[in-house]
Amino acid sequence: MMIKRLSELSDAEMGRLLRREVDLEKAMDVAKKILADVRENGDAALIKYTKKFDGVELKELEVTEEERRNAERSMDKELIKHLERASLNIAAFHGEQLKENLWLSEFTPGRTLGQKIVPLESVGAYVPGGLASYPSTALMTVIPAKVAGVEDVIVCTPPKPDGTVDPLTLVATNIAGADGIYKVGGAQAIAAMAFGTETIPKVDKIVGPGNIYVTAAKMLVRNEVETDFPAGPSEIMILADQPSREDRSKKASIIASDMIAQAEHDPMSLAILVTTSQELAKAVSGKLNVQGKKAQRKDIVAKALEHSAILTVSDLEEGIEFINEFAPEHLELMTSDPLSVLKKIKHAGAIFIGEYSPVAGGDYAYGANHVLPTGGYARVFSGLNVDHFTKKTSIQILSKEGLRSLKDVIIALARAEGLEAHADSIKKRFER
């Protein structure tokens, strides 16, 4: 792990942090071949890649109703209750995002404009598997789509070595209201939802996080289907100021645990502490060494922390400037006056304020969405929300007098652009 003053980073070190050291170009080459194969060979290609990458020879791609029912019967009832409570929080938060489906307003006499908001007809949600199961992602992707009114929502997720889907993920898809579930992961799953196969239907939009190959595939299919945004390996950035001497050990322990929590997702995950305190930086480094070795997924954590960093800054302003340049997926503010810092943050996927708002809680149960842009894309993309599942159509209603009031403007502008037929279409309406 790099431990250094931010101002002393070399151009190469700063470049590696900002680029996240993700070799997307190499992943693109692999994903292109998979996409072409699935487009050409459909289910056969999906079965081939599932055997190659997941070690499973599937007979059926779709999860049956019996499998979905069995998963629910096999699950601990208390755990199901926890999933249900999380789902209610997620539905409530995203329900608040819904706007009026239809509005009309008369801006000037005879000129009424409005907007109609319509849900997409079909959405494909990618739910990762492999290194871990992610029932929470099933909730986060399917529930907002259903809240928005999407009629058909399907889920693709990698199978386990025995050819089944993680039962907790299946229960989560049931609770969320998914209409179909398929045992396919990786770039091949994105291809299936983008192009359609004999078994998996083509959708209007694909959402959900994944590894670098999933991210590459989503970027490559944008001419075929709408996608949400690049959501690759997890990132956390923590901004912290000088704690009191008495609080330093506890704060260092909390910060280290939050960094490890995101590092355990993937070897390519990234955890960065930015702090004004040399003492806190040193304490967090020590806690990471101790806690990292005790982590259940310590090998993954160790690899992720290798390219992570602890950076010290002269003041919070320097830290805020770096945050806005980096545009992290998750940002924790552990400062004495976090709300004043919040006003200055321009680019972050999601912001967590105070010691009792860890990112891990947002991953599951707070209610806000955990599917967020990574790799610096928080600079231009919002996290997943109901707007991702709708489209907006403008409505224009003009009376004769309303059009008359704009007639000269329209005709003059049309002629300025050399579009005389546009001008004529206005003039015709006022000819005797």
N, C-alpha and C positions, 0 to 999 in steps of 0.2 A: 504494500500500500504506500502511496505517495503521501508524505507529510511535509508540508512546505508552506512558506508564505506565498500568498496568491501573486503578489507583485514580483516575486522572483522566479515564477514559472517561465521556462523557455518557450519560444514560439511553438516548438515541436510538442512540448508537454501540454500547452494550452490547446493546441490543435487536436491532440488525441482525446482530451476531455470533451471538447465541443463536438467532435465527430463520434464520440462514444466507442471508438475502435471497432465498429461493426462493419464487417466486410459485405455490404449489401450487394456490391457488384457481382461477387462470386455467387451469392445466393440467387441473384437474378438469372444467371446462366443455368443453374440447376432447375430453377422454377420454370423457365421458358420451355425446357424439354418436357417436363412433367405436364404442363398446361397443354402443349401440342399433342401429347400422347392421349390425354384424357379426352380432349376435343375429338380426336380421331377414333378412339377405341372404347370410350364410355366405361361401362361397368368393368369390362375385362382389365382395363388399365388400373382402375381403382383397386381391384382385387390383387393385381400384381404388385402395386406399390405398398399395399397394406401388408403383404407377405414380406416384401423387401425391407421396409422401414420398421414395422411393428412386430414382425415375426409371427403373423397370424394369417392362416389361410381361411378366409371367410366363405361360407356357403351363401349367406344372405347379408345384404348391406343394411337393410332397415331393421331397426329394433321393433320387435313385435309388441302388441298390446299385452300379451302374456308376460313378456320380459319386464315390461313397465310395471305391471301389477305385482309380479314376484319381487321386484326391487323394493317396492313399498312394504310388502309383507315382511321382508327380511331386515328392514331397517329398524334401529332403535327408535321407539316412539317419541322419546324425549328429544332426540336429535331432529326428528321430523318437525316437532313443535318449534324448535329453534329456527329451522329453515322457514317455517311459516311466518314466524314473527319478523324475520329479516325481510321476507317478501312483502309483508304489509308495509314496512317502513319504506321499501323501495317504491312500491306502488303509490304510496301517499306523497312522497317527494316528487315523483315524476307526474303525478296527477296535478300538482300545483303548477307545472310547466305548461299545461294545456291552455291554449288560448281559445277565444271565441271562434267557432268553426266558420262563421260567415258574418261579415260586417259590411255595412254600407254607410257612407257619410256624404252629405251634400256640401261640397267645399265652397262652391259659389252657386247662385241660382241657376238651375238647369244643368249642373255638372255634378253628378253623383258618382263616386268611385268607391270601390270596396275590394274585399279579398275573401276568397273561399279556400279553406284549409282542408285538404283531403289526405287521408292516410294512404301509404303505399299499399299495393295489393299483396305483395309477397316479400318476405325477408328471410335471409339465411344467416343464422348465428353460428359463429365458430367458437367452440368451447374447448380450450386446450386440455391435453391429457399428458401421457408420457411420464414426465418426472414427478407429477403430482396430479391429483384430481381437483377439479375446480367447479364444484356445484354452485359456488357463489357467482361465477361468470355466467352460468346458465340463467340465474335469476336476473343478473344485471343486463343481459342482452335481450332476453325474451320479454320480461315484464314491461319495459318501456315501450316496446313495439306493440304489445297488446293494449297498453294504456292509450297509445296513440290511435288505436283502431285498426291495426294491420290484421287482415283476415287470416292469412296463412304464414305461419312462422315455423321454419324447420331448423333443426340443429344438427351440425356435424361435429363429431368428437372422436378421437382415436380410441380403438378398442384396447382392452387389457390383453396380456399374453394368452389368456384362455379364450379370447374371442368375444368376451362380454364387455359391456360398458359399465364403468364404475357405478354401483347401485345408488350411491348418494347423488351422483350427477343425474341419474335417471329420475330419482325422486324430485330433484330440483326442477327438472324440465316439466315434470307433471304438475308441480305446484305453480310454475310460471305460466303454464298453458300452451306449451309447444305442440304443434300439430303433427310433427313427424321428426324422428330422430334416426340418424344414420351413423354407422360405425366406420367413419372415415376421418382421417386426420391429415395434417400437413398441407403442402401446396396442392396435393391432389383433391383435397376436400374443397378448397377454394375454386379449383377448376370445375369440379362437379356442379357446384352451385352457380357458377358463372355461365357455363355452357349447357348444363342439363345432361343427364345420361338416361339410360333405360329405366333406372330406379329413382334417381335423385332429380327432382324438378329444378329447372332454371328459375332463379329468383330475380326480383327487381333490385335488391340491394344486399350486400354482405357486410356484416358487422362482427366485431369481436377481436380480441387480442390473440397473438400467437408468437411462435418463434420467428427467427429471421427469414425462414423460407416461406412461412405463411404471410409475413409482411411483404416480402418480395412479390409473391403471387397476387396479393390484393392490389399492389401497385400496378401490376402488369395487366390485370383484367379490366381496368377502368374504361376501356373502350367498349366492353361488353356489358358491364353491369356497374351500378353505382356502389361505391364502398365508403366506409366511414372515414378512417384516417389510419396512418401507420401506427400500430400499437405493438411494439416489439418487447424486448427484454425490459424488466421493471427498473425504474429509477427512483431514487429518493435523494433530496437535498434538504439539509437541516441548517437553518440559520440560528445561531445561539450567541448570546453576549456573555459577559462576565458574571458567573454565579457567585453567591457568597461562599466563603470558605466552608461553611457548614453544609451547604447544599451541593458542593462540587461533586462529591463522590456519587450521590444519588442521581444527579443530572447526567453525569458521564455514563452511568449504568443504563439509564433510560435511553439516552441517545445511541449508545452502542447496540442496545437490543433492537431499536427501530431500524438501524442500518442492517443488522443481521437479518431481521425479518424480511426485508426486501431482497437481500443478497441470496436468501435460500431459494428464491424462485428459480434461478437460472444462473449458470456460470458466467453468463454475459450481463447479468444485472449490474447496476452501478449504484454505489452509495457514497455520498459526499457530505461531509460536515464543513460548513463555513463558519468560523467563529472569531470573535475579537479577543478571545482569551487563550494565551499560550498554555496556561495551566490546565484549562478544560481540554484543549487539544491533546495534551500529553495524557491526561486522565482517560479520555475516550480511547486513545490508542491502546492503553493498558487493558481497559475493559474489553475491547474487541479481541485482543489476544486470548483472554481468559474465556469469555463467553463463546467466541467462535469455535474453540476446541471442544466445547461441551455441546454444541448444536447438533441436533439429530442429523441434519443434512450438512455436516461439517465440511465434507469434500467440496460440495457445490459452493458453500459460503466462502471457503478459502480461495477458490478460483475467482469468485466475484470480487472479493476484497483486494485481490492482487492488483486490479486495475481501477480500484476506487481511491478515494483521497480524503485527507484532512487538510484543510487550507485555512491559514490564519490571515486575518485582514486588519488593517489599522483602525477601521471604524465600520459601523453598520452600513454607511453609504457605499463603501467599497464593496461590501458583500451584496447589497441590493443590486448594484450595477452588474455584478457577475451573474447573479440569479437571472436577471432579465436577459442577459446575453445567452445564458445556458438554456433557459426555458424548460425547467424540469417537469417531469410527469407528476411527481408528488413533491410538495414543499411543506415542511414543518417550520413554523415560526416559534422558537423558544427564546423569546427576548422579554425584557422587563415591560416593554410597551408594544406588544405585537400589533395592535390596531393601527398605530401610526406607521409601522412598517408595511402593513397590508395595503395602505393607500398608495404606496410607491411601487408595489409589485405589478408588473405589466404582463408577464408571460409565465404561466404555470398551469398545468393540467388541473390540479386540485390543491387547495391550501388547507392546512390543518393547524389550528392555532392553540398553543398552550400545551403543557405537559400531559394533559388528560385527553388529548385528541390524536392518538397515534394513528398512523396510516393503516395499520392492521385492522383497526375497527372500521375504517372506511371501506376496507376490502370486503367486509361482510355485512354489517348491520346498521350503520348510521342512516342509510337511505339514499344518499347521493351516489352517483354511478362511479364504479371503479375502472371502467373501460376508458382509458385516457390516452392522449397522444404522447408518444415517446420520441426520442431522437431529436429533440429540438422543435418538433412540429407543434408544440403547445404555443409557439409564437403565432401560428395562423389557424389552428384548429381548436374547437371546443371539445370537451369530453362528451361522451355519449349522452344524449338527452332525447326527449320526445320529438324535437324538431328534425332529428335524423330520420324519422320514420314518416314524415309528412311532406307534402309539396303544396306550394301556394300558387293559386291562380288569381290574377287581378281581374276585376270586374269594372266596366265603364258604362255608364248610362247617361246620355246627354239628351236634353230636350232640344227643340229647334232653336230656342233662344240661347240655350247653353252653348250650342255649337256656333251660333252666330257671334257670340262674344269672343270666340277664339278663331273665327274664320280667317281673318287677315293674318294672324300669327302663323297659322298652319300653312296657308297658301304661300306666304313669303318664304318660310323655311323650306318648303318642298321645292320651290323654284330655285332657291339658293343651292340646293343639292342636285339640281338638274332632273328632278322627278316630277315632270309636268302632269303625269297621270294621277299622282297623289293630289296635286292641287285641283285637278278636274273633279276628282271624287268628292271634294268639298263643295266646289262651285255648283255642281249639278243639283245639289239639294236646295239651292236658293234661286234657281232659274225659274222664270214664270212658265 
